[in-house]
Amino acid sequence: MTTGPILPDDDRARPASPGALAPAWPQAQARLFRLLADNVPALIAYYSAGEFRCRFANKQYARTFGRDEQSIIGCTLEEVIGAEAAREIQPHIEQVLAHREAVFYERVLTAPDGSLRWIEVHLLPHIPDEAGGAAPAEVLGAFVLISDITRRHLAERAVRDSEERLGKFMLASVEGIVFHQDGFITDANPPVCELTGYALAELLGRNTLEFIAPDHVARVAAVMASGQETAYESVLIDKHGERIPVEFIVRTMLRNGVSLRMTIVRDVRDRHRAQAHIHHLAFHDALTGLPNRASFMEQLTHAIRHADETDSRLALLFIDLDHFKRINDSLGHLVGDALLRTVAQRFGASLRATDIVSRFGGDEFMVLLPGLAAGLAHAGDAEEVAQKLLVAIGAPVNAEGRPLSVTPSIGIALYPGDGDTPEELVKHADAAMYLAKTRGRANYQYFDRAMVGAAYAELVLEGQLALALERGEFELYFQPQVQAQGGGLVGAEALLGWTDPQRGLPTAAAFIPVAEKRQLMLPIGQWVLAEAARCAGRWRNMGLVVAPVAANLSNIQFQASGFLDAVAQVLPTDGMAPGMLELELTERMLMDDLPKVKERLARLKAMGVQISVDDFGTGYSSLGHLKELPIDKLKIDRSFVHDLPGNTDSAAITCAIIQMGRSLGLTVVAEGVETEAQRAFLAAQGCDELQGMLISPPLPQHAFAAWVRERQPGATPATTPPTSP
């Protein structure tokens, strides 16, 4: 018995000479075959014909079917693989035995561990070589060779599944998908055909560059040559020659074992339209469709640059509709919007194609007249356009079925001459427009450098104040008044504020003198009274104890013939009660026509209105005068409070006013209290009430209500948000 493997060229496996040790050679061959069969990566067996019993099986075959090399010998095929499997492959066995030909097939095998394995089976007929004569040799049996192809099968199935998914995706995708190899189209889905207008057969085999717009071919060719995976925009040419903006998303992938380029073709026409719409919205007014302020300023910048380059001129017309707010307030915003749209349409008939009109905001429009000739002629051109606009805009309008008429006030600024920058030109055209307002409206005015002085500034301010009330730009601010001893809230003073779009928040001292001078304090003062009463009533309904609320009176307002009636109109305001409104008059106002003053104050007192003398100590009223007047409070002027407690003169005057108030039975209020030292001094001297930045700055109505609510925790929360004045 030899040990170790027996190889074909091993001298131990061959007889030394013919006839020597002849029986040993077949045994060696058998061992060699067994060694080979047990070590190949395949299942090998041999079944004899007839009952088809197993006569040989290698180790892998026997173990696959739950047996070993010895126990499987003599078993029928049905005993080895089971009756169902035997019936399944019976046709293949019959084909081998009857037709004497090899058979190949695949099937699924359940392994001993229960897993499914895919196998490839070869059945080979065993026909002896020594058969002679005319009759064919008898088939003695069949060799069975089985290979485990599970990995290959799973890989192929994965590829098939992937191909199927890709195919379904291509059919289901709303975006175009194209496969191309070396630039030639190998496949495309229906959306590509729809987008280009070509049938699939017309696309296959053609170069992708044939469908690219000529001005984009170089970019597409460069991407294809680089092999990069990227996304970029391009333009297709469809079957009818139309340009279609698209986005290409390019990837490299394997399909059917071949490396291809896959390009997603995304139609971006809707995106471009949406972007154009967004751009339009960003630079155009939604109501009229005209360029908006941002767009106009950009175009004005370009026009100025062009004028410099071509030595030409331009004119700027600032147009504001007269009394437009009155239309909005009385007839509603639908009518107002319809009017604005009609006015916007009327600009076209009066302007050249190169002129630019913009809705600047609200009822304001801007017109740019570029490319005017040098010299005085360009001013005449602007004047001619302004005259046309006065007629066109002033014509009757049918807005939402209502006949209306509106007139424009127009300000004109010229370049160069009236400004060097877009902002300066607009500012000066605006100033000229306000001048037109003050000169009766429905006219046009040129900007004049002489207007830049104080008189011009006052004139402009007058025009702005006239519009401020219409536009709701005024607002009341409330400054708390508290007890000098204890700090409890005892009232508030309503202070007029103006939110000017150009000036910001000018102080009252900056505009009230002009308003008084130009007779504008009557409507403004009436608004202050009504708004103060409305706020006081609203706070009382909310459970906030804020009484009284003091409003300042101007001398013009107090002397006006309808003043008492104006006060009477605001007192029935919802939530108002007697004593909740206080009116502040300056000391100087009490000196004119004492009998008339006394009579008016008496009637105010009869209405339940409290009277306070503001800025006391700066006028020339006598103790005798004060005794005759039905007043309730004296307010120490802030100029005295400012120097307390260090200035002896201010301290002496302050103490005298406090003592005078006590002797007359009047409440004394110190305003302008800013430091703790001032507060302590005033409290020690017996001052009744304090007001100033130490307690609180003037607050908008909603902030003031919050300030009060924090100090009156029992108050009910506001049920509605505060309304803007």
C-alpha positions in Angstrom: 0.0 0.0 0.0 1.5 3.3 -1.0 1.0 6.5 1.0 0.5 10.0 -0.3 -1.1 11.1 -3.5 -0.7 9.0 -6.6 -0.1 11.2 -9.7 -0.3 10.0 -13.3 3.5 10.1 -13.8 4.3 8.5 -10.4 6.4 5.3 -11.1 4.5 3.7 -8.2 1.3 3.8 -10.2 2.8 2.0 -13.3 4.0 -1.5 -13.8 7.7 -1.8 -14.3 7.2 -3.8 -17.5 4.3 -5.2 -19.5 2.6 -7.8 -17.5 4.4 -6.9 -14.2 2.0 -6.1 -11.3 -0.9 -5.8 -13.8 -3.6 -5.9 -11.1 -2.2 -2.8 -9.4 -2.6 -0.4 -12.2 -6.5 -0.3 -12.3 -6.5 0.2 -8.6 -4.2 3.1 -8.9 -6.4 4.6 -11.6 -9.4 4.2 -9.4 -7.7 6.0 -6.5 -6.5 8.7 -8.9 -10.0 9.2 -10.2 -11.5 9.3 -6.7 -8.9 11.9 -5.6 -9.7 14.0 -8.6 -13.5 13.7 -8.3 -13.5 14.6 -4.6 -11.5 17.8 -5.2 -13.1 19.4 -8.3 -15.6 22.2 -7.6 -18.5 20.2 -9.0 -20.9 17.4 -8.0 -20.1 14.2 -9.9 -22.2 11.0 -10.0 -22.8 8.1 -12.3 -26.2 6.3 -12.6 -26.7 3.0 -14.4 -29.4 2.5 -17.0 -32.5 0.6 -16.1 -33.4 1.4 -12.6 -31.1 4.4 -12.7 -29.2 3.5 -9.6 -26.1 5.4 -8.4 -22.9 3.6 -9.1 -20.5 6.4 -8.2 -20.7 9.7 -6.4 -18.0 12.1 -5.3 -17.9 13.5 -1.8 -19.7 16.8 -2.7 -22.5 15.0 -4.5 -23.2 12.6 -1.7 -23.1 15.2 1.0 -25.3 17.6 -1.0 -28.1 15.0 -0.8 -27.4 14.0 2.8 -25.3 10.9 2.3 -21.7 9.8 2.1 -19.8 8.1 -0.7 -20.6 4.6 0.5 -24.3 4.8 1.5 -25.3 6.5 -1.7 -24.1 3.6 -3.9 -27.0 1.5 -5.1 -29.7 4.1 -4.4 -32.1 5.0 -7.1 -32.3 8.6 -8.4 -35.6 9.0 -6.7 -34.1 7.9 -3.4 -31.3 10.3 -3.7 -33.1 13.5 -4.8 -36.7 12.8 -3.9 -39.7 11.7 -5.9 -40.8 15.3 -6.9 -37.4 16.2 -8.2 -37.0 12.9 -10.0 -40.3 13.4 -11.8 -39.2 16.9 -12.8 -36.0 15.7 -14.4 -37.3 12.4 -15.8 -37.8 13.9 -19.3 -34.1 14.9 -19.4 -33.1 11.3 -18.4 -35.3 9.8 -21.1 -33.7 12.2 -23.6 -30.2 11.0 -22.6 -31.1 7.3 -22.8 -33.3 7.4 -25.8 -31.6 9.9 -28.0 -28.1 9.1 -26.8 -27.2 12.8 -26.5 -26.0 15.1 -23.7 -28.6 17.2 -21.9 -28.0 20.5 -20.1 -30.5 22.3 -17.8 -30.7 24.4 -14.7 -32.9 23.9 -11.7 -33.3 25.0 -8.1 -32.0 22.7 -5.4 -32.8 22.7 -1.7 -29.6 22.2 0.2 -29.5 20.2 3.5 -29.4 23.4 5.4 -32.6 24.5 3.8 -31.1 27.1 1.6 -32.0 27.3 -2.1 -29.1 26.8 -4.5 -29.2 27.3 -8.3 -27.4 24.5 -10.1 -26.4 23.8 -13.7 -26.8 20.0 -14.6 -25.0 18.2 -17.4 -26.3 14.6 -18.2 -23.8 12.7 -20.4 -24.7 9.3 -21.9 -22.3 6.4 -21.2 -21.8 4.6 -24.5 -19.0 1.9 -24.5 -16.2 2.6 -27.1 -15.7 -1.1 -27.9 -19.2 -1.5 -29.4 -18.9 -2.7 -33.0 -21.1 -3.9 -35.8 -23.9 -2.0 -37.4 -26.2 -1.8 -34.3 -25.5 1.2 -32.1 -24.0 0.4 -28.7 -26.3 0.2 -25.8 -26.4 3.2 -23.4 -25.1 1.8 -20.1 -25.9 4.8 -17.9 -25.4 8.5 -17.5 -22.8 10.7 -16.0 -24.1 13.6 -13.8 -22.0 16.8 -13.6 -23.5 19.5 -11.4 -22.1 23.1 -10.9 -23.3 25.5 -8.2 -24.3 28.6 -10.1 -26.0 30.4 -7.3 -23.6 33.4 -7.3 -23.9 33.7 -11.0 -27.6 33.4 -10.9 -28.0 36.0 -8.2 -25.7 38.3 -10.1 -27.6 37.8 -13.3 -30.9 38.2 -11.5 -29.6 41.4 -9.9 -28.6 42.7 -13.3 -32.0 41.7 -14.7 -33.8 43.3 -11.8 -31.7 46.4 -12.2 -32.4 46.5 -16.0 -36.1 46.0 -15.3 -36.1 48.8 -12.7 -34.3 51.0 -15.0 -36.7 50.2 -17.8 -39.7 50.9 -15.6 -38.0 54.1 -14.4 -37.4 55.2 -17.9 -41.0 54.6 -18.9 -42.4 56.1 -15.7 -40.1 59.1 -15.4 -41.6 62.4 -16.4 -38.1 63.6 -17.3 -36.2 62.6 -20.3 -33.5 59.9 -20.1 -31.0 59.2 -22.9 -28.3 56.5 -23.1 -25.5 57.1 -25.4 -22.1 55.4 -26.1 -19.3 57.4 -27.7 -21.9 60.2 -28.4 -24.3 57.9 -30.2 -27.8 57.4 -28.8 -28.5 53.8 -27.8 -31.8 54.3 -26.0 -34.2 57.0 -24.9 -37.5 57.1 -23.0 -40.9 58.5 -24.1 -40.4 62.0 -22.5 -37.4 62.6 -24.7 -39.4 61.7 -27.7 -42.2 64.1 -26.6 -39.8 66.9 -25.8 -37.9 66.7 -29.2 -40.8 65.6 -31.4 -38.7 62.6 -32.7 -39.8 59.0 -32.6 -37.4 56.6 -30.8 -36.4 55.0 -34.1 -35.4 58.5 -35.4 -33.1 59.0 -32.4 -31.3 55.7 -32.1 -27.9 55.6 -33.6 -27.7 59.4 -34.2 -25.0 61.6 -32.6 -26.3 63.5 -29.6 -24.7 66.7 -30.9 -27.2 66.7 -33.8 -29.9 67.8 -31.4 -28.0 70.6 -29.6 -28.3 74.3 -30.5 -25.3 75.4 -32.4 -24.3 78.0 -29.8 -24.2 75.2 -27.2 -22.5 72.4 -29.1 -19.0 73.3 -27.9 -19.9 73.1 -24.3 -21.8 69.7 -24.7 -18.9 68.3 -26.7 -16.4 69.3 -24.0 -18.4 67.6 -21.3 -18.7 64.4 -23.4 -15.0 64.4 -24.1 -14.1 64.9 -20.5 -16.3 62.1 -19.2 -17.1 64.2 -16.2 -20.4 63.7 -14.3 -22.0 67.0 -14.0 -25.2 69.1 -14.4 -25.5 72.1 -16.6 -28.0 74.0 -18.7 -28.1 73.8 -22.5 -30.5 74.2 -25.4 -32.0 71.5 -27.6 -33.4 72.0 -31.1 -36.6 70.0 -31.6 -37.9 68.4 -34.8 -39.6 71.7 -35.8 -36.5 73.8 -35.2 -37.6 75.3 -32.0 -35.1 76.0 -29.2 -35.9 74.3 -25.9 -33.9 75.2 -22.8 -33.0 72.1 -20.8 -30.8 71.0 -18.0 -28.5 68.0 -18.5 -27.6 65.8 -15.6 -24.8 63.4 -16.9 -23.7 60.2 -15.3 -21.6 57.2 -16.3 -23.1 53.7 -15.7 -22.9 50.1 -16.8 -25.9 48.7 -18.7 -25.9 45.1 -20.1 -22.2 45.0 -19.2 -21.4 48.0 -21.3 -20.2 51.4 -20.0 -22.6 54.1 -21.2 -23.3 57.7 -20.5 -26.8 58.4 -19.1 -28.1 61.9 -19.5 -31.3 63.1 -17.7 -32.9 65.7 -19.9 -34.9 68.1 -17.8 -37.2 70.6 -19.5 -36.6 73.9 -17.7 -39.0 76.1 -19.7 -41.4 76.3 -16.7 -38.5 77.1 -14.4 -37.3 79.9 -16.7 -40.8 81.3 -16.9 -41.1 81.1 -13.1 -37.7 82.8 -12.7 -38.7 85.5 -15.1 -42.0 85.9 -13.2 -40.1 86.2 -9.9 -37.8 88.7 -11.5 -40.8 90.6 -12.8 -42.4 90.7 -9.4 -39.1 91.8 -7.8 -38.8 94.8 -10.2 -42.4 95.6 -11.0 -45.5 96.8 -9.1 -48.0 93.9 -8.7 -51.0 96.2 -9.0 -50.1 98.3 -12.1 -47.4 96.1 -13.8 -45.2 99.2 -13.9 -41.5 99.1 -12.9 -41.2 99.6 -9.1 -38.9 101.8 -7.1 -35.9 99.5 -7.2 -36.2 99.0 -10.9 -36.7 102.7 -11.6 -33.6 103.7 -9.5 -31.5 101.2 -11.4 -32.7 102.5 -14.8 -32.2 106.1 -13.6 -28.6 105.2 -12.7 -28.0 103.8 -16.3 -29.8 106.9 -17.8 -27.5 109.3 -16.0 -24.4 107.4 -17.1 -25.7 107.4 -20.7 -26.4 111.1 -20.5 -22.8 111.7 -19.4 -21.4 109.6 -22.2 -23.6 111.1 -25.0 -23.7 114.7 -23.7 -27.5 114.5 -23.5 -30.0 115.5 -20.9 -32.8 113.9 -18.9 -35.8 115.0 -16.9 -37.4 113.5 -13.9 -41.1 114.0 -13.1 -42.4 113.1 -9.6 -46.2 112.7 -9.7 -48.5 112.5 -6.7 -52.3 112.0 -7.0 -54.2 114.8 -5.1 -56.5 113.6 -2.3 -56.1 110.0 -3.2 -56.3 108.9 0.4 -59.8 110.4 0.6 -60.9 108.2 -2.2 -59.4 105.1 -0.6 -61.0 105.9 2.8 -64.4 106.8 1.5 -64.9 104.4 -1.4 -62.6 101.5 -0.4 -59.3 100.1 -1.7 -60.9 98.2 -4.6 -62.0 101.5 -6.1 -58.6 103.1 -5.2 -56.8 100.2 -6.9 -58.9 100.4 -10.0 -58.1 104.2 -10.1 -54.4 103.5 -9.9 -54.5 100.9 -12.7 -56.4 103.4 -14.9 -53.9 106.2 -14.2 -51.0 103.8 -14.9 -52.5 103.0 -18.3 -52.9 106.7 -19.2 -49.2 107.4 -19.0 -48.6 105.6 -22.3 -50.4 108.0 -24.5 -48.4 110.9 -23.2 -44.9 109.4 -23.3 -42.4 108.2 -25.9 -41.5 104.6 -26.2 -38.1 105.4 -24.7 -39.6 107.1 -21.6 -39.9 105.1 -18.4 -42.8 105.3 -15.9 -42.7 103.7 -12.5 -45.1 103.4 -9.6 -42.9 104.6 -6.8 -45.2 103.7 -4.0 -48.8 104.4 -2.9 -50.2 107.1 -5.2 -46.8 108.3 -6.3 -45.4 107.8 -9.9 -42.1 108.7 -11.5 -41.5 109.4 -15.1 -38.0 109.4 -16.6 -37.5 111.3 -19.9 -34.0 110.3 -21.2 -32.1 111.4 -24.2 -33.3 115.0 -24.3 -31.4 117.6 -26.3 -28.9 119.9 -24.6 -29.8 123.5 -23.8 -33.1 124.9 -22.7 -35.1 122.6 -25.1 -35.0 119.7 -22.7 -36.8 121.8 -20.1 -39.5 122.5 -22.7 -39.8 118.8 -23.4 -40.4 118.1 -19.8 -43.0 120.9 -19.5 -44.8 119.5 -22.6 -45.0 116.0 -21.0 -46.2 117.5 -17.7 -49.0 119.4 -19.4 -50.1 116.2 -21.3 -50.1 114.2 -18.0 -52.2 116.9 -16.2 -54.8 116.5 -18.9 -54.6 112.7 -19.3 -54.6 111.9 -15.6 -57.2 114.5 -14.8 -59.8 113.1 -17.2 -62.8 111.4 -15.5 -62.3 107.8 -14.5 -64.7 105.0 -14.2 -63.4 103.0 -11.3 -65.4 99.9 -10.3 -68.5 101.5 -11.9 -68.0 104.8 -10.1 -67.3 108.0 -12.0 -64.3 109.7 -10.4 -61.7 112.4 -11.2 -58.3 112.8 -9.7 -55.6 115.4 -10.4 -51.8 115.1 -10.2 -49.3 117.4 -8.7 -46.0 117.2 -10.6 -42.5 118.1 -9.6 -39.8 118.3 -12.3 -36.0 117.9 -11.8 -33.5 118.2 -14.7 -30.1 116.5 -15.2 -27.6 117.9 -15.1 -28.3 120.9 -13.0 -30.7 119.7 -10.3 -28.7 116.9 -8.9 -25.7 114.7 -9.6 -27.0 111.3 -8.2 -30.3 109.4 -8.7 -31.1 109.9 -5.0 -30.6 113.7 -5.3 -32.6 114.0 -8.4 -35.5 112.1 -6.9 -35.3 114.2 -3.7 -35.4 117.4 -5.7 -38.3 116.3 -8.0 -40.1 115.3 -4.8 -39.5 118.8 -3.4 -40.9 120.4 -6.5 -43.9 118.2 -6.3 -44.6 119.4 -2.8 -44.3 122.9 -4.0 -47.0 122.1 -6.6 -49.2 120.8 -3.7 -48.8 124.1 -1.8 -49.7 126.1 -4.9 -53.1 124.7 -5.3 -52.4 121.2 -6.6 -53.2 120.0 -10.1 -50.1 121.8 -11.5 -46.4 121.2 -12.1 -43.4 123.0 -10.7 -39.7 123.0 -11.5 -37.1 122.5 -8.8 -35.2 125.7 -8.1 -31.9 125.9 -6.3 -33.2 128.9 -4.4 -35.7 126.6 -2.8 -32.9 124.9 -0.8 -32.9 127.6 1.9 -35.0 127.8 5.0 -38.0 129.2 3.1 -37.9 126.2 0.8 -37.5 123.8 3.6 -40.5 125.3 5.3 -42.5 125.1 2.1 -41.6 121.5 1.6 -42.4 120.7 5.2 -45.8 122.4 4.8 -46.6 120.2 1.8 -45.4 117.1 3.6 -47.5 117.9 6.7 -50.6 118.5 4.5 -50.1 115.0 3.1 -49.1 113.4 6.4 -52.5 113.5 7.9 -54.1 112.1 4.8 -51.6 109.2 4.7 -51.9 108.4 8.4 -48.3 109.3 9.2 -49.0 110.9 12.6 -49.0 108.8 15.7 -49.5 109.6 19.4 -46.9 108.7 22.0 -47.9 108.6 25.7 -45.7 109.6 28.6 -46.8 108.4 32.0 -47.4 110.8 34.9 -46.9 109.4 38.4 -47.3 110.4 42.0 -44.2 112.1 43.4 -44.9 110.1 46.7 -45.3 106.5 45.9 -44.9 106.5 42.1 -48.5 105.4 41.3 -49.8 106.2 37.8 -52.1 109.2 37.8 -52.3 110.0 34.0 -50.5 110.4 30.8 -49.6 113.1 28.3 -50.3 112.4 24.6 -47.4 113.7 22.5 -47.7 114.0 18.7 -45.2 112.1 16.6 -44.7 112.0 12.8 -43.3 109.1 11.0 -42.1 110.8 7.8 -40.9 108.4 5.1 -38.0 110.8 4.3 -37.3 112.5 7.6 -37.8 109.5 9.9 -39.1 110.8 13.3 -38.7 114.6 13.4 -39.4 116.2 16.8 -42.6 118.0 17.4 -40.7 121.3 17.7 -39.4 120.8 14.2 -42.9 120.7 12.5 -45.5 122.1 14.9 -44.5 125.7 14.4 -44.9 125.3 10.7 -48.2 123.5 11.1 -49.4 126.4 13.3 -48.1 129.0 10.9 -49.8 127.4 7.9 -53.2 126.8 9.6 -52.6 123.0 9.6 -52.9 122.6 13.3 -56.7 122.7 13.2 -57.1 119.4 11.4 -54.0 117.9 13.1 -55.2 119.1 16.5 -58.6 117.6 16.0 -57.0 114.3 15.0 -54.9 114.5 18.2 -58.1 115.0 20.4 -60.0 112.2 18.7 -57.1 109.8 18.9 -56.3 110.6 22.6 -60.0 110.0 23.4 -60.1 106.8 21.5 -57.0 105.4 23.3 -58.3 106.5 26.7 -61.6 104.8 26.1 -60.0 101.7 24.8 -57.7 101.4 27.8 -60.7 101.9 30.2 -62.5 99.1 28.4 -59.4 96.9 28.9 -59.5 97.6 32.6 -56.4 99.9 32.5 -56.6 102.9 34.9 -55.1 105.7 32.8 -56.9 108.9 33.6 -56.7 111.6 32.6 -55.1 111.6 29.2 -53.7 115.0 28.5 -53.6 116.5 25.0 -51.8 119.7 24.1 -53.7 122.6 22.5 -52.3 125.2 20.1 -53.4 128.8 20.3 -54.9 128.7 16.8 -56.9 125.6 17.8 -58.1 127.1 21.1 -59.2 130.4 19.4 -61.0 128.7 16.5 -64.7 129.3 16.4 -65.6 125.6 16.3 -63.2 124.5 19.0 -65.7 123.7 21.7 -67.9 121.7 19.2 -64.8 119.8 18.2 -64.1 118.8 21.8 -67.7 117.9 22.3 -67.5 115.5 19.3 -64.8 113.4 20.8 -66.2 113.0 24.3 -68.9 110.4 23.5 -66.1 108.1 22.3 -66.7 104.5 23.5 -65.2 103.9 27.0 -64.8 107.6 27.8 -66.1 109.0 31.1 -66.1 112.5 32.7 -62.6 113.6 33.8 -60.8 111.2 31.4 -59.7 114.0 29.0 -57.3 116.8 30.0 -56.4 119.7 27.8 -53.0 121.5 28.2 -52.8 125.2 27.4 -49.6 127.3 27.6 -49.4 130.1 30.1 -49.2 132.6 27.3 -52.6 131.4 25.8 -54.3 132.5 29.1 -53.2 136.1 28.7 -55.2 136.9 25.5 -58.8 138.2 26.0 -59.3 137.0 29.6 -63.1 137.1 29.5 -63.2 134.9 26.4 -60.6 132.5 27.8 -62.5 132.3 31.1 -65.8 131.6 29.3 -64.3 128.8 27.1 -62.5 127.1 30.1 -65.8 127.2 32.0 -67.6 125.4 29.2 -64.8 122.8 28.9 -65.1 122.2 32.7 -68.9 121.8 32.3 -68.1 119.0 29.7 -66.0 117.2 32.4 -62.7 118.2 30.8 -59.7 118.9 33.1 -57.6 122.0 32.4 -53.8 122.1 32.8 -51.5 125.1 32.4 -48.3 123.9 30.6 -44.8 125.5 30.7 -45.8 127.4 33.8 -43.2 129.9 34.9 -42.2 131.1 31.4 -45.1 133.5 30.9 -46.5 136.5 32.7 -49.7 135.4 34.2 -50.5 136.8 37.6 -51.8 135.1 40.7 -55.0 137.1 40.2 -55.5 135.8 36.7 -55.0 132.2 37.9 -57.6 132.6 40.7 -60.2 133.6 38.1 -59.7 130.7 35.8 -61.2 127.2 36.3 -57.9 125.3 36.0 -56.9 122.0 37.7 -53.1 121.7 37.3 -49.9 123.7 37.0 -47.0 122.1 35.1 -43.6 123.4 36.0 -41.6 124.1 32.9 -38.8 121.6 32.2 -36.2 124.4 31.9 -36.5 124.9 35.7 -36.5 121.1 36.5 -33.4 120.6 34.3 -31.2 122.6 36.7 -32.5 121.0 39.9 -31.4 120.7 42.6 -28.0 122.5 42.2 -29.2 125.8 40.6 -30.5 128.0 43.4 -32.5 130.2 41.1 -34.3 127.2 39.5 -34.8 125.7 42.9 -36.4 128.9 44.3 -38.7 129.3 41.3 -39.7 125.7 41.5 -40.5 126.0 45.2 -42.5 129.2 44.6 -44.6 127.5 41.9 -45.3 124.5 44.2 -46.4 126.8 47.0 -48.5 128.9 44.6 -50.2 125.7 43.4 -50.9 124.6 47.0 -52.4 128.0 47.9 -54.7 127.8 44.9 -55.7 124.2 45.5 -54.1 123.1 42.2 -52.2 119.9 41.5 -48.6 120.7 40.6 -46.8 118.5 38.0 -43.1 118.7 37.2 -42.2 117.6 33.7 -38.7 116.8 32.3 -37.7 114.8 35.4 -34.6 112.9 34.3 -32.5 112.1 37.5 -33.1 110.6 40.9 -31.8 113.8 42.5 -34.5 115.8 40.7 -37.2 113.4 41.8 -36.1 113.4 45.4 -35.9 117.3 45.5 -39.4 117.7 44.0 -41.0 115.1 46.2 -39.4 116.7 49.3 -40.8 120.2 48.3 -44.3 118.8 48.0 -44.7 118.5 44.2 -47.7 116.3 43.5 -46.9 114.6 40.2 -43.8 113.8 38.1 -43.3 113.3 34.4 -40.1 112.6 32.5 -37.5 110.2 31.2 -36.7 109.0 34.7 -40.2 107.5 34.8 -40.5 106.5 31.2 -39.9 107.9 27.7 -42.9 108.6 25.5 -44.3 105.2 24.3 -46.4 104.1 21.3 -49.9 103.2 22.4 -49.4 99.5 22.5 -46.1 99.8 24.4 -47.7 102.2 26.8 -50.6 99.8 27.4 -48.1 97.1 28.2 -46.2 99.4 30.6 -49.4 100.1 32.5 -50.5 96.5 32.5 -47.2 95.5 34.2 -48.0 97.9 37.0 -51.7 97.0 37.2 -51.7 93.2 37.3 -55.5 93.1 37.7 -56.1 94.5 34.3 -57.7 92.3 31.6 -55.5 91.5 28.6 -56.3 93.2 25.4 -58.7 91.2 23.3 -57.7 92.8 20.0 -54.3 94.1 18.9 -53.8 97.8 19.0 -54.7 99.7 15.8 -52.4 102.0 14.1 -53.4 105.6 14.2 
